[in-house]
Amino acid sequence: MIVSICLLVFFGCGLNFAQPGDESYVSKTEFDALKEKLENLETKLRDTEIRQINSDSQIAELKNQGKLIISDAKLKETETRLQDSETRLNNSENQIMDLRKKERTKVMFSAAAGGRGAIGPFKTDTTLIYRAVITNIGGAYSPSTGIFTAPVAGVYYFTLFHHTGKPYGTVLYLYKNNQQVIMTQNHKAVHETAHNGGNAVFLQLQPGDQVYVRMTANSFIWGGNYHTTFSGFLVSQV
């Protein structure tokens, strides 16, 4: 617009001061034609400026959209990485808890039959109660019932030993719940004054499984001096 005003002033001055015959003389017709061209140029310039502004706005909008898309992608990537980190953290915590639980779970016991002499014979099979507790870490053995109850799932190791003599034999069975697992036996002594025997076994138990020793009818053991024992311990949790 400023350019057009300057040109109009210039041409106006030329009209006012130039005379016919001068080199700078411009007729009114030529001036009108130049003015029209100038106006057309101004119109085109304004259109170009408007298009440039619109283009700049569109470019800025596209850039912002691009940034938003990139930000969303980065956000999703961050969320995925965060979820993976949380999963790994939870797995690590569970492993640590399992290790700590296994470390804390210690089960072992040893108990002797106790008493001052023979235990038995009885008319029926009888669960032996080993009353003289030597060790009972974890409290899984009951000296009032003679029964060991597994506190956790795992592999356990059990031993039983007995001492006996005249005039009866000895037959002891180790039970898992209601199932006979192993036995130890001695016939009644004839020429010897006493017999000793024992056995051992690994058992895979679930929480609540019971292990105990039963003596058959017409058998007996010697309870004094800690000869006859029942022991067990947790080897490994599974």
Secondary structure, DSSP 8 states (H G I E B T S, - for coil): -HHHHHHHHHHHHHHHH--TTSTT---HHHHHHHHHHHHHHHHHHHHHHHHHHHHHHHHHHHHHHHHHHHHHHHHHHHHHHHHHHHHHHHHHHHHHHHHHHHHH---EEEEE--SSSEE---SS-EE----EEEEEETS-B-TTT--EE-SSSEEEEEEEEEEEETT--EEEEEEETTEEEEEEEE---SSSSEEEEEEEEEEEE-TT-EEEEEE-TT--EE-GGG-SEEEEEEEEE-
